[in-house]
Amino acid sequence: MSGQRMLNELAAHYQIAPATLSNWNRQFQERAAEIFRQGPSDSERQVGDIDPLYMIDVVDDYIHIYNTLRPHASLGELTPNAVCQQQSTVRAA
């Protein structure tokens, strides 16, 4: 299953545009450490009509799919989690 297809399915599930989900994911990845260290500012507590906690929940689902379900061509059609497990097994041996 392609990454774009999974992105579209997740966006449909939450009834948001795929581009919005990609944007939220990018913003979260860029600012995650800062957000968790400082917490949201007053202006960030509510982005338009969208609750930031809802955005985090959606991005969390996306990250889970990206790392555990979506095969990556650059990883030999494995998921990032599968590659990590293989590397852990090799190191332990």
C-alpha positions in Angstrom: 0.0 0.0 0.0 1.5 3.4 -0.9 2.1 6.1 1.5 -0.2 8.5 -0.3 -3.0 5.9 -0.2 -2.6 5.5 3.6 -2.4 9.3 4.0 -5.7 9.6 2.0 -7.4 6.9 4.1 -6.3 8.5 7.4 -7.4 11.9 6.2 -10.8 10.5 5.1 -11.2 8.8 8.5 -10.7 12.2 10.3 -12.5 14.1 7.6 -9.7 16.4 6.8 -7.7 17.2 3.7 -4.6 15.1 3.1 -2.6 18.3 2.6 -3.7 19.5 6.0 -2.6 16.2 7.6 0.8 16.4 5.9 1.1 20.0 7.0 0.3 19.1 10.6 2.8 16.2 10.5 5.5 18.5 9.1 4.8 21.1 11.8 4.8 18.6 14.5 8.1 17.0 13.4 9.7 20.4 13.2 8.4 21.6 16.6 7.7 18.5 18.7 10.6 19.0 21.2 9.8 22.7 21.7 6.1 22.0 22.1 6.6 19.3 24.8 9.3 21.3 26.5 7.4 24.6 26.7 3.8 23.7 26.1 1.6 25.7 23.6 1.4 29.4 23.7 -2.0 31.1 24.2 -2.3 31.7 20.5 -1.4 28.0 19.8 -3.9 26.6 22.2 -6.6 26.9 19.6 -5.7 27.0 15.9 -8.9 28.4 14.2 -11.6 25.9 15.0 -9.2 23.0 15.4 -8.1 21.8 18.9 -4.3 21.3 18.9 -4.8 18.1 20.9 -6.9 16.7 18.1 -4.1 17.6 15.7 -1.6 15.7 17.8 -3.9 12.7 17.9 -4.2 12.7 14.1 -0.5 13.1 13.6 0.2 10.3 16.2 -2.0 8.0 14.1 -0.1 9.0 11.0 3.3 8.4 12.6 2.1 5.0 13.7 1.0 4.0 10.2 4.2 5.5 8.7 6.5 3.5 11.0 4.6 0.2 11.5 2.3 -0.4 8.4 3.7 1.5 5.4 6.5 -0.2 3.5 9.2 2.1 2.3 11.0 1.6 -1.1 14.2 3.1 0.4 14.1 0.4 3.1 13.6 -2.6 0.7 9.8 -2.4 1.1 10.1 -2.9 4.9 8.7 -0.6 7.5 11.0 1.5 9.7 10.1 -0.7 12.7 11.0 -3.9 10.8 14.4 -2.4 9.9 15.0 -1.5 13.6 14.0 -4.9 14.7 16.4 -6.5 12.2 19.3 -4.2 13.3 18.6 -5.0 16.9 18.7 -8.7 16.2 22.0 -8.4 14.3 23.6 -6.3 17.2 22.4 -8.9 19.8 24.0 -11.8 17.9 
